[in-house]
Amino acid sequence: MIALFSLIGIGMAFAGGYGLRVMLSRKTLSGAELKSKQLLEEAARQAETIAKQAQLEAKEQLHTIRQEFEEKTKDRRTELTQLEKRLHQREELLDRKLELLDRKEKDLGERDRQFAAREQTLKTKDEQLAQLIVEEKEKLKTVANLNTEEAKQLLLARLEQDCRTEAGMVIKRVEEETKRDAQTTSKRILLETMQRCAAEYTVESTTAVLQLPNEDMKGRIIGREGRNIKAFELATGVDLIVDDTPDVVTLSSFDTIRREIAKQSLERLMSDGRIHPARIEEVVEKVKKEFNLHIQQEGEKTINELGAHGVHTELIKLVGRLRYRSSYGQNVLLHLKETGYLCGMIAAELGLDQRLARRCGLLHDVGKAVSHEVEGPHAIIGGELAKKYGETPEVVHAIEAHHEDVPPTTLYAVLTIIADSISGSRPGARGDTLENYVKRLQALEAICDSFTGVEKAYAIQAGREVRVIVQPERVTDLEAIALSREIKRKVEGSIEFPGQIKITVIRETRSIEYAR
C-alpha cells in the first residue's frame, strides 16, 4: 500500500514537472517569436531608410550631371557666337583690304603714267640744253668780233647775273636766320610746356595677386574635383593659379579688363562665402555690368577734365576702356590726358584754339581700345571711329596723321605728333628696356643694309620709320619701288614690332664742285 502511494506520488510529480516544462517551453517560444518580429520590423525600417537615401543621392547626382551639361552647352553656344562674330569681322576686313588694293592699283597706274610723262619731259629738256650749249659755244667764238653796243649788252647781262646771285645769297641768309630763330622759339615753347606737365607712370603687368583670409579658402575656391575653379576660369577667361604660396592666389591674363573683372568677382565670392558654379556665373555677370558702367564713368571723368564736351557716348566708353590698357608699360589713358594737356599748352603759346588742340590730343590713341579686335594701324582705326561718331575733320585728320600714316596737313595734326612724341619719349614714361630698344633698331637697320644697292639705312622715330638711301648708279627709280616692297616683306617676317613701320627708299643724284 505504501509502495502504491509512493508510485502515485512519483507519477504526479512527474506529470507536474512535465506540465511546467511544457509551459516554460511555450513561453520561451512566444518570446522568440516576438523578438524575431521586432527584428524583422527594424530590418524593414532600415531597408526603407537606405532606399530613400539612395534615391536622394541619385537625384543629386542627376541634378549635378544636368547642370554640368547645361554649362558645357552654354559655353559652346557662347564660343560659336564669338566665332561667328570674328568671321564676320574678318570678312568685312577682307572687303576693306580688297577696296584698298584696288585703289592702290589705280594709284600705281596713274603714277606710272606720270613717270612716263616726266621722263619724256626730261628727255626734251636734255635735248634743249644740248642745243643751248651748242649755241653758247657759237656765241663765244664771235666775242672777239663784238662792237661797242654788243659788248655793252654782254656786260649788262653778266652784271644782271651777278646781282641775281648776290640776291639769292641774301635770301638764303635771311631764310637761315629765320629758321634758327624759329627753332629757338619752338624749343622754348616745348621746354616750358614739358616743365608745366608731369603725368603718372605705371608698370605694365599680366598678373594680379589676391590675398586670401585663410588657407581653407583655397579648397573652397577649387571645389569638388576642381569644378569651382573650372567654372570661374570659363566665366572670366582668366587663369586662376593656386600654388604653395600661403594665403595667396594669382590671376593671370594679358587682357587687363578681364583680369580686373576676375579680381573683383573673386573678392565678392570670398566675402559672400557661397562659392559654387551657379553663384560664380551670377557674380561674374553682375561685376561685368557694373564694370561697364565704371568704364563709362572713367571716360566721362577724363572728357570733363579736358573740357572736350559733346563727345559721342561710344567714344567716351572707348576712352574709359583705355584706363585698363598699357603700351610699353605706360597707361594709355594717362598718356591721352598728358598728350591733350601738352597740345593745349602748345596751342596757347601759338595762339591757336586750345579746346580743339586738347580734343585732338585726347582722342589720338582711341583706336587702341579696339586694335586687338580689328586689324590695321591704330591711328587709321581711330580716325575711322572718330569720323563714324561725328568728330570734326580736323580731329579725324589729327588722329590719322599722329604716326604719319597719312601726311599731316594741319597745325593741329602737327601739334598732336609733337605732344605724342613728348609724352611717349620722356624719361620714365615707358618701360621698354634700352637693350631691347637698341636691338630692335639694329635688327631693322641690318635687314635694310642686307639688300644690294643700299648705301645706308637709318631707323628713326623710335623704330616706327626707317629711311633707306640707295646708290643711284646701281638702283633705278622703278627698282627703288620694288626694293621698298622687298624690305617690307623681310621686316614683317624677321622681327616683331608694335604698330607699323614706315619704309622710305631715297634715291638722289648730286653734282658737287669746289671753287678755289
C-alpha positions as CSV (number, residue, x, y, z in Angstrom):
1,M,0.0,0.0,0.0
2,I,2.8,2.3,0.9
3,A,4.5,1.4,-2.3
4,L,1.4,2.2,-4.2
5,F,1.2,5.7,-2.8
6,S,4.8,6.2,-3.5
7,L,4.3,5.3,-7.1
8,I,1.3,7.6,-7.3
9,G,3.3,10.5,-5.8
10,I,6.1,9.9,-8.2
11,G,3.7,9.9,-11.1
12,M,2.1,13.1,-10.0
13,A,5.4,14.8,-9.6
14,F,6.5,13.6,-13.0
15,A,3.3,14.9,-14.5
16,G,3.6,18.3,-12.8
17,G,7.2,18.7,-13.9
18,Y,6.3,17.8,-17.4
19,G,3.5,20.4,-17.5
20,L,5.7,23.0,-16.0
21,R,8.3,22.3,-18.7
22,V,5.7,22.5,-21.4
23,M,4.6,25.9,-20.1
24,L,8.2,27.2,-20.0
25,S,8.8,26.0,-23.5
26,R,5.7,27.8,-24.8
27,K,6.7,31.0,-23.0
28,T,10.2,30.8,-24.5
29,L,8.9,30.2,-28.0
30,S,6.5,33.1,-27.7
31,G,9.3,35.5,-26.6
32,A,11.5,34.3,-29.6
33,E,8.6,34.9,-32.0
34,L,8.1,38.4,-30.6
35,K,11.9,39.2,-30.8
36,S,12.1,37.9,-34.4
37,K,9.1,40.0,-35.3
38,Q,10.8,43.1,-33.9
39,L,14.0,42.3,-35.7
40,L,12.1,42.0,-39.0
41,E,10.3,45.3,-38.4
42,E,13.7,47.0,-37.6
43,A,15.3,45.5,-40.8
44,A,12.3,46.7,-42.8
45,R,12.7,50.3,-41.5
46,Q,16.5,50.3,-42.2
47,A,15.9,49.0,-45.7
48,E,13.3,51.8,-46.3
49,T,15.8,54.4,-45.0
50,I,18.6,53.1,-47.2
51,A,16.3,53.1,-50.2
52,K,15.3,56.7,-49.6
53,Q,18.9,57.8,-49.1
54,A,19.9,56.0,-52.3
55,Q,17.1,57.9,-54.2
56,L,18.2,61.2,-52.8
57,E,21.8,60.6,-53.8
58,A,20.7,59.5,-57.3
59,K,18.6,62.7,-57.7
60,E,21.5,64.9,-56.5
61,Q,23.9,63.1,-59.0
62,L,21.4,63.5,-61.8
63,H,21.0,67.3,-61.0
64,T,24.8,67.7,-61.0
65,I,25.2,65.9,-64.3
66,R,22.3,68.0,-65.8
67,Q,23.9,71.2,-64.5
68,E,27.3,70.4,-65.9
69,F,25.7,69.5,-69.3
70,E,23.9,72.9,-69.4
71,E,27.1,74.7,-68.5
72,K,29.0,73.0,-71.3
73,T,26.2,73.6,-73.8
74,K,26.0,77.3,-72.8
75,D,29.8,77.7,-73.1
76,R,29.7,76.0,-76.5
77,R,26.9,78.3,-77.7
78,T,29.0,81.3,-76.5
79,E,32.1,80.1,-78.3
80,L,30.1,79.6,-81.6
81,T,28.6,83.1,-81.3
82,Q,32.0,84.6,-80.8
83,L,33.5,82.6,-83.7
84,E,30.6,83.8,-85.9
85,K,31.3,87.4,-84.9
86,R,35.0,87.1,-85.6
87,L,34.4,85.5,-89.0
88,H,32.0,88.4,-89.8
89,Q,34.6,90.9,-88.8
90,R,37.3,89.2,-90.9
91,E,35.0,89.2,-93.9
92,E,34.4,92.9,-93.5
93,L,38.2,93.5,-93.1
94,L,38.9,91.5,-96.3
95,D,36.4,93.6,-98.2
96,R,38.1,96.8,-97.0
97,K,41.5,95.4,-97.9
98,L,40.3,94.5,-101.4
99,E,39.0,98.0,-101.9
100,L,42.3,99.4,-100.6
101,L,44.2,97.2,-103.0
102,D,42.0,98.4,-105.9
103,R,42.7,102.0,-105.0
104,K,46.4,101.3,-104.7
105,E,46.5,99.6,-108.1
106,K,44.8,102.6,-109.7
107,D,47.2,104.9,-108.0
108,L,50.2,102.9,-109.2
109,G,48.8,103.0,-112.8
110,E,48.4,106.8,-112.5
111,R,52.0,107.1,-111.1
112,D,53.4,105.0,-114.0
113,R,51.7,107.4,-116.5
114,Q,53.1,110.4,-114.6
115,F,56.6,108.9,-114.5
116,A,56.4,108.2,-118.3
117,A,55.3,111.8,-119.0
118,R,58.0,113.2,-116.7
119,E,60.7,111.0,-118.4
120,Q,59.6,112.4,-121.8
121,T,59.7,115.9,-120.4
122,L,63.2,115.4,-119.1
123,K,64.3,113.9,-122.4
124,T,63.0,117.0,-124.2
125,K,64.8,119.3,-121.7
126,D,68.0,117.4,-122.2
127,E,67.8,118.0,-125.9
128,Q,67.0,121.7,-125.4
129,L,70.0,122.0,-123.1
130,A,72.3,120.4,-125.6
131,Q,71.1,122.8,-128.2
132,L,71.7,125.8,-125.9
133,I,75.2,124.6,-125.2
134,V,76.0,124.5,-128.9
135,E,74.5,127.9,-129.4
136,E,76.5,129.3,-126.5
137,K,79.8,127.9,-128.0
138,E,79.0,129.6,-131.3
139,K,78.4,132.9,-129.5
140,L,81.7,132.7,-127.6
141,K,83.5,132.2,-130.9
142,T,82.3,135.6,-132.1
143,V,83.1,137.5,-128.9
144,A,86.3,138.9,-130.3
145,N,84.4,140.5,-133.2
146,L,81.8,142.3,-131.0
147,N,81.1,146.0,-131.5
148,T,80.6,148.5,-128.7
149,E,76.8,148.1,-128.4
150,E,77.2,144.3,-128.3
151,A,79.9,144.4,-125.7
152,K,77.7,146.7,-123.5
153,Q,74.8,144.2,-123.8
154,L,77.0,141.3,-122.8
155,L,78.4,143.3,-119.8
156,L,74.9,144.2,-118.6
157,A,73.8,140.5,-118.9
158,R,76.8,139.4,-116.7
159,L,76.0,142.2,-114.2
160,E,72.4,141.1,-114.0
161,Q,73.5,137.5,-113.4
162,D,75.9,138.6,-110.6
163,C,73.1,140.7,-109.0
164,R,70.8,137.7,-109.0
165,T,73.5,135.6,-107.4
166,E,74.0,138.1,-104.7
167,A,70.3,138.5,-104.1
168,G,70.0,134.7,-103.8
169,M,72.8,134.6,-101.2
170,V,71.0,137.4,-99.2
171,I,67.7,135.5,-99.4
172,K,69.4,132.3,-98.3
173,R,71.0,134.0,-95.3
174,V,67.7,135.5,-94.3
175,E,66.0,132.1,-94.5
176,E,68.7,130.5,-92.4
177,E,68.3,133.2,-89.7
178,T,64.6,132.8,-89.8
179,K,64.9,129.1,-89.3
180,R,67.3,129.5,-86.5
181,D,65.0,131.9,-84.7
182,A,62.1,129.6,-85.3
183,Q,64.0,126.6,-83.8
184,T,64.9,128.7,-80.8
185,T,61.3,129.8,-80.2
186,S,60.0,126.3,-80.7
187,K,62.5,124.8,-78.2
188,R,61.5,127.4,-75.7
189,I,57.8,126.6,-76.1
190,L,58.3,122.9,-75.9
191,L,60.6,123.2,-72.8
192,E,58.1,125.4,-71.0
193,T,55.2,123.0,-71.9
194,M,57.1,119.9,-70.7
195,Q,58.0,121.6,-67.4
196,R,54.4,122.5,-66.7
197,C,53.1,119.0,-67.3
198,A,54.1,115.9,-65.3
199,A,51.9,112.8,-65.5
200,E,52.0,109.5,-63.7
201,Y,53.8,106.4,-64.7
202,T,52.5,102.8,-64.4
203,V,54.2,99.5,-64.9
204,E,52.6,97.0,-67.3
205,S,51.7,93.7,-65.7
206,T,49.9,90.5,-66.8
207,T,49.1,89.1,-63.3
208,A,47.3,90.1,-60.1
209,V,47.8,88.7,-56.7
210,L,44.8,88.3,-54.3
211,Q,45.2,87.8,-50.6
212,L,43.0,85.1,-49.0
213,P,41.5,85.3,-45.5
214,N,42.8,81.8,-44.6
215,E,44.3,78.7,-46.2
216,D,40.9,76.8,-46.2
217,M,39.6,79.3,-48.8
218,K,41.8,77.7,-51.4
219,G,39.9,74.4,-51.1
220,R,36.6,76.2,-51.4
221,I,37.8,78.1,-54.5
222,I,38.9,74.9,-56.1
223,G,35.7,73.0,-55.2
224,R,34.9,69.3,-55.5
225,E,37.1,67.8,-58.3
226,G,38.0,71.3,-59.3
227,R,34.6,72.3,-60.6
228,N,34.6,75.8,-59.0
229,I,37.9,76.8,-60.4
230,K,36.9,75.5,-63.9
231,A,33.6,77.4,-63.7
232,F,35.5,80.6,-62.7
233,E,38.0,80.4,-65.5
234,L,35.3,79.7,-68.1
235,A,33.2,82.6,-66.9
236,T,36.1,85.1,-66.7
237,G,38.6,84.0,-69.3
238,V,41.4,84.3,-66.8
239,D,43.8,81.7,-65.5
240,L,43.4,81.2,-61.7
241,I,46.8,79.9,-60.3
242,V,46.6,78.2,-56.9
243,D,50.2,77.2,-55.7
244,D,52.0,76.5,-52.5
245,T,52.2,80.2,-51.5
246,P,50.3,80.5,-48.3
247,D,47.0,82.6,-48.3
248,V,47.6,83.8,-51.9
249,V,46.2,83.1,-55.4
250,T,47.3,84.6,-58.7
251,L,45.1,85.8,-61.6
252,S,46.9,85.7,-64.9
253,S,45.7,87.3,-68.2
254,F,47.1,89.6,-70.9
255,D,43.6,91.3,-71.0
256,T,43.7,93.9,-68.2
257,I,39.9,94.3,-68.2
258,R,39.2,90.6,-67.8
259,R,41.8,90.4,-65.0
260,E,40.2,93.3,-63.2
261,I,36.7,91.7,-63.5
262,A,38.0,88.4,-62.3
263,K,39.7,90.0,-59.3
264,Q,36.5,91.9,-58.2
265,S,34.4,88.7,-58.8
266,L,36.7,86.6,-56.6
267,E,36.7,89.2,-53.9
268,R,32.9,89.2,-53.8
269,L,32.7,85.4,-53.8
270,M,35.1,85.2,-50.8
271,S,33.2,87.9,-48.9
272,D,29.9,86.2,-49.6
273,G,31.1,82.7,-48.8
274,R,28.9,80.9,-51.3
275,I,31.2,79.5,-53.9
276,H,29.7,77.1,-56.5
277,P,29.4,77.2,-60.3
278,A,25.9,78.9,-60.5
279,R,26.9,81.5,-57.9
280,I,30.2,82.2,-59.8
281,E,28.4,82.8,-63.1
282,E,25.9,85.1,-61.3
283,V,28.6,87.2,-59.6
284,V,30.7,87.5,-62.7
285,E,27.8,88.7,-64.9
286,K,26.9,91.3,-62.2
287,V,30.5,92.5,-62.0
288,K,30.7,92.8,-65.8
289,K,27.7,95.0,-65.9
290,E,29.0,97.2,-63.1
291,F,32.4,97.3,-64.7
292,N,31.0,98.6,-68.0
293,L,29.3,101.4,-66.1
294,H,32.6,102.1,-64.3
295,I,34.4,102.3,-67.7
296,Q,31.9,104.8,-69.0
297,Q,32.3,106.9,-65.8
298,E,36.1,106.9,-66.2
299,G,35.7,108.1,-69.8
300,E,33.2,110.9,-68.8
301,K,35.6,111.9,-66.0
302,T,38.5,112.2,-68.4
303,I,36.4,114.0,-71.0
304,N,35.3,116.6,-68.4
305,E,38.8,117.1,-67.1
306,L,40.0,118.2,-70.5
307,G,36.8,120.2,-71.4
308,A,36.1,118.1,-74.5
309,H,32.3,118.5,-74.4
310,G,29.9,116.9,-77.0
311,V,31.9,113.6,-77.4
312,H,29.7,110.7,-78.6
313,T,28.8,108.1,-75.9
314,E,30.6,105.3,-77.7
315,L,33.8,107.3,-77.9
316,I,33.5,108.0,-74.2
317,K,33.3,104.3,-73.5
318,L,36.3,103.6,-75.7
319,V,38.3,106.3,-73.8
320,G,37.3,104.7,-70.5
321,R,38.5,101.2,-71.7
322,L,42.0,102.7,-72.2
323,R,42.2,103.0,-68.4
324,Y,42.9,99.3,-68.4
325,R,45.3,99.3,-71.5
326,S,49.0,100.0,-71.4
327,S,51.7,100.4,-74.1
328,Y,55.3,99.7,-73.2
329,G,54.4,100.0,-69.5
330,Q,52.7,103.4,-70.0
331,N,49.0,103.6,-69.1
332,V,47.2,104.7,-72.3
333,L,44.5,106.8,-70.6
334,L,47.1,108.8,-68.7
335,H,49.1,109.1,-71.9
336,L,45.9,110.5,-73.6
337,K,45.4,113.0,-70.8
338,E,49.0,114.1,-70.9
339,T,49.0,114.5,-74.7
340,G,45.8,116.5,-74.5
341,Y,47.3,118.9,-71.9
342,L,50.5,119.2,-74.0
343,C,48.5,120.0,-77.2
344,G,46.5,122.7,-75.3
345,M,49.6,124.3,-73.8
346,I,51.5,124.5,-77.1
347,A,48.4,125.8,-78.9
348,A,48.1,128.5,-76.3
349,E,51.7,129.6,-77.0
350,L,51.0,129.7,-80.7
351,G,47.6,131.5,-80.4
352,L,45.6,128.5,-81.7
353,D,42.3,127.0,-80.4
354,Q,43.2,125.3,-77.1
355,R,39.9,123.3,-76.9
356,L,40.3,121.8,-80.3
357,A,44.0,121.0,-79.7
358,R,43.2,119.3,-76.4
359,R,40.4,117.3,-78.1
360,C,42.9,116.1,-80.8
361,G,45.4,115.0,-78.2
362,L,42.8,113.3,-76.0
363,L,41.4,111.2,-78.9
364,H,44.6,110.5,-80.8
365,D,45.0,106.9,-79.5
366,V,41.3,105.9,-79.2
367,G,41.9,103.2,-81.8
368,K,44.0,101.3,-79.3
369,A,40.8,100.4,-77.5
370,V,39.8,98.1,-80.4
371,S,43.2,97.5,-82.1
372,H,43.3,93.9,-80.7
373,E,39.9,93.2,-82.3
374,V,40.3,95.0,-85.7
375,E,43.4,94.6,-87.9
376,G,45.3,97.6,-89.1
377,P,47.2,100.6,-87.7
378,H,45.5,102.1,-84.6
379,A,45.8,105.6,-86.0
380,I,43.7,104.7,-89.0
381,I,41.3,102.7,-86.9
382,G,40.9,105.6,-84.5
383,G,40.3,108.1,-87.4
384,E,37.5,105.8,-88.7
385,L,35.9,105.6,-85.3
386,A,36.1,109.4,-84.8
387,K,34.6,110.0,-88.2
388,K,31.8,107.5,-87.6
389,Y,30.9,109.2,-84.3
390,G,30.7,112.7,-85.6
391,E,34.1,114.3,-84.8
392,T,35.2,117.3,-86.9
393,P,37.6,116.8,-89.9
394,E,40.4,118.5,-88.0
395,V,40.2,115.9,-85.2
396,V,39.8,113.0,-87.6
397,H,42.9,114.1,-89.6
398,A,45.0,114.7,-86.4
399,I,44.2,111.1,-85.2
400,E,45.1,109.5,-88.6
401,A,48.3,111.5,-89.0
402,H,49.8,111.3,-85.5
403,H,52.1,108.5,-86.6
404,E,52.3,109.9,-90.2
405,D,50.3,107.0,-91.6
406,V,48.8,109.9,-93.7
407,P,50.8,113.1,-94.3
408,P,49.9,115.9,-91.7
409,T,48.3,118.9,-93.4
410,T,47.0,120.9,-90.5
411,L,48.7,122.6,-87.5
412,Y,46.6,120.6,-85.1
413,A,47.9,117.3,-86.6
414,V,51.5,118.5,-86.2
415,L,50.8,119.6,-82.6
416,T,49.4,116.1,-81.9
417,I,52.5,114.4,-83.4
418,I,54.8,116.6,-81.2
419,A,52.7,116.1,-78.0
420,D,52.5,112.4,-78.5
421,S,56.3,112.2,-79.0
422,I,57.0,114.2,-75.9
423,S,54.6,112.1,-73.7
424,G,55.9,108.8,-75.0
425,S,59.7,109.6,-75.1
426,R,60.1,111.5,-71.8
427,P,62.3,109.7,-69.3
428,G,60.4,107.1,-67.2
429,A,57.3,107.2,-69.4
430,R,57.7,103.7,-70.9
431,G,59.1,100.5,-69.5
432,D,60.8,99.1,-72.6
433,T,64.4,98.4,-71.7
434,L,67.1,100.2,-73.5
435,E,68.7,96.9,-74.5
436,N,65.6,95.6,-76.3
437,Y,65.1,99.0,-77.9
438,V,68.6,99.2,-79.3
439,K,68.5,95.6,-80.5
440,R,65.3,96.2,-82.4
441,L,66.7,99.3,-84.1
442,Q,69.9,97.5,-85.0
443,A,68.0,94.5,-86.4
444,L,65.8,96.9,-88.5
445,E,68.9,98.7,-90.0
446,A,70.7,95.3,-90.6
447,I,67.8,94.0,-92.6
448,C,67.8,97.1,-94.8
449,D,71.6,97.0,-95.3
450,S,71.5,93.4,-96.5
451,F,69.9,94.4,-99.8
452,T,72.1,95.1,-102.9
453,G,72.5,98.7,-103.8
454,V,71.7,100.1,-100.3
455,E,74.3,102.7,-99.2
456,K,73.0,103.3,-95.7
457,A,69.8,102.8,-93.6
458,Y,68.7,104.9,-90.6
459,A,65.9,103.9,-88.1
460,I,64.1,107.0,-86.8
461,Q,61.1,107.9,-84.7
462,A,61.8,105.2,-82.1
463,G,61.8,102.5,-84.8
464,R,58.5,103.5,-86.4
465,E,60.2,104.6,-89.6
466,V,63.3,103.6,-91.5
467,R,64.9,105.6,-94.3
468,V,67.0,103.7,-96.8
469,I,69.5,105.6,-99.0
470,V,70.4,103.7,-102.2
471,Q,73.2,104.1,-104.7
472,P,71.7,105.9,-107.7
473,E,74.1,104.4,-110.2
474,R,73.0,100.8,-109.1
475,V,69.3,101.3,-108.3
476,T,66.8,102.9,-110.7
477,D,63.6,104.6,-109.7
478,L,61.5,101.6,-110.6
479,E,63.9,99.3,-108.7
480,A,63.6,101.6,-105.7
481,I,59.8,100.9,-105.6
482,A,60.4,97.2,-105.8
483,L,63.1,97.4,-103.1
484,S,60.7,99.1,-100.6
485,R,58.3,96.2,-101.0
486,E,61.0,93.6,-100.6
487,I,62.3,95.3,-97.4
488,K,58.7,95.4,-96.1
489,R,58.2,91.6,-96.6
490,K,61.5,90.8,-94.9
491,V,60.9,93.1,-91.9
492,E,57.4,91.5,-91.4
493,G,58.9,88.0,-91.5
494,S,62.0,88.6,-89.4
495,I,61.2,90.9,-86.4
496,E,58.3,91.5,-84.0
497,F,57.2,95.1,-83.6
498,P,54.2,97.1,-82.3
499,G,52.0,99.0,-84.7
500,Q,53.6,99.6,-88.1
501,I,57.0,100.7,-89.6
502,K,57.1,103.2,-92.5
503,I,59.8,102.3,-95.0
504,T,61.1,105.1,-97.2
505,V,63.6,104.4,-100.0
506,I,65.5,107.6,-101.1
507,R,67.3,107.8,-104.5
508,E,69.0,111.0,-105.5
509,T,71.9,112.2,-107.7
510,R,74.2,115.1,-106.6
511,S,76.8,117.0,-108.5
512,I,79.4,118.8,-106.3
513,E,82.2,121.1,-107.3
514,Y,84.6,123.2,-105.2
515,A,85.7,126.7,-106.2
516,R,89.2,127.6,-105.1
